[in-house]
Amino acid sequence: MIKLYGLRMSNYYSLTKALLIEKDLAFEEVKAPPSQSEDYLVRSPMGKMPSIEVEGQFLSESIAIFHYLEQLSPGLLPSDSFAAAKAIELACHLKLDVELVARRCLPEALFNQPVSDETKSEVKRDLAKGIKAVERLMVCDPYACGTELTVADFYAHYCLGPAAGMARVAGVDLLSESPRLGELLTRMAVHPSIERVTQEAAKK
Ligand SMILES: N[C@@H](CCC(=O)N[C@@H](CS)C(=O)NCC(=O)O)C(=O)O
């Protein structure tokens, strides 16, 4: 059985858990807060969550984990290989150019540790580019890449939602100019696998 390491509070852990549920794969959750200890780094070389264990082998990075899960149980990528790559492209922009940028404001958003004005203005500048890139690629008809649910919808939920919260610290209303992104998030919030992850995270 696949072991999923991390904490339920993490958006990338939650994303991976939702993918496992969506694909109806058996898994066991193992509580593992981020750490730089040697045994943790063996599982996840940057000491981050999530990671998975499969028959004694370890894998980190949500997109790599998705790639593995998709081989085990296909269904979240279009069958056309170019369209499949476009879904991954969108997921990468959501992760790297929106969520990771907004994350620079996380200390203030979550832990009340002030972030410098310089960081805030960089975040504002970089998020403007990131959200435009996402907007350019998003189809939202009704799903991120068109008529089919793909992995990009999961990244949209787990990246855009948290990013919108963190971006407020930099004075950015991330979704204000894009009602269709907001609609996609509303739709994905009640998608069964995601809803289950949210409910279980609330229970702790
Ligand atoms: N690129 C990684 C990001 C994972 C990530 O940022 N995880 C956060 C929690 S949401 C973490 O472990 N942070 C602790 C740290 O950076 O030390 C992925 O897609 O899995």
The ligand as an SDF file (V2000), in Angstrom:
LIG
                    3D

 20 19  0  0  0  0  0  0  0  0999 V2000
    7.2540   21.7260   -4.8930 N   0  0  0  0  0  0  0  0  0  0  0  0
    6.7640   20.9600   -3.7680 C   0  0  0  0  0  0  0  0  0  0  0  0
    6.2910   21.9470   -2.7270 C   0  0  0  0  0  0  0  0  0  0  0  0
    6.0620   21.2860   -1.4000 C   0  0  0  0  0  0  0  0  0  0  0  0
    5.9890   22.3310   -0.3020 C   0  0  0  0  0  0  0  0  0  0  0  0
    6.2440   23.5240   -0.4860 O   0  0  0  0  0  0  0  0  0  0  0  0
    5.6250   21.8440    0.8780 N   0  0  0  0  0  0  0  0  0  0  0  0
    5.5760   22.7160    2.0280 C   0  0  0  0  0  0  0  0  0  0  0  0
    4.2550   22.5290    2.7630 C   0  0  0  0  0  0  0  0  0  0  0  0
    2.8850   22.9990    1.7760 S   0  0  0  0  0  0  0  0  0  0  0  0
    6.6690   22.3450    2.9970 C   0  0  0  0  0  0  0  0  0  0  0  0
    6.9390   21.1740    3.2070 O   0  0  0  0  0  0  0  0  0  0  0  0
    7.2990   23.3690    3.5880 N   0  0  0  0  0  0  0  0  0  0  0  0
    8.3010   23.1780    4.5820 C   0  0  0  0  0  0  0  0  0  0  0  0
    9.6560   23.6760    4.1670 C   0  0  0  0  0  0  0  0  0  0  0  0
    9.7620   24.3460    3.1210 O   0  0  0  0  0  0  0  0  0  0  0  0
   10.5980   23.4000    4.8900 O   0  0  0  0  0  0  0  0  0  0  0  0
    5.6340   20.0290   -4.2180 C   0  0  0  0  0  0  0  0  0  0  0  0
    4.9990   20.3170   -5.2460 O   0  0  0  0  0  0  0  0  0  0  0  0
    5.4150   18.9770   -3.5860 O   0  0  0  0  0  0  0  0  0  0  0  0
  1  2  1  0
  2  3  1  0
  2 18  1  0
  3  4  1  0
  4  5  1  0
  5  6  2  0
  5  7  1  0
  7  8  1  0
  8  9  1  0
  8 11  1  0
  9 10  1  0
 11 12  2  0
 11 13  1  0
 13 14  1  0
 14 15  1  0
 15 16  2  0
 15 17  1  0
 18 19  2  0
 18 20  1  0
M  END
$$$$
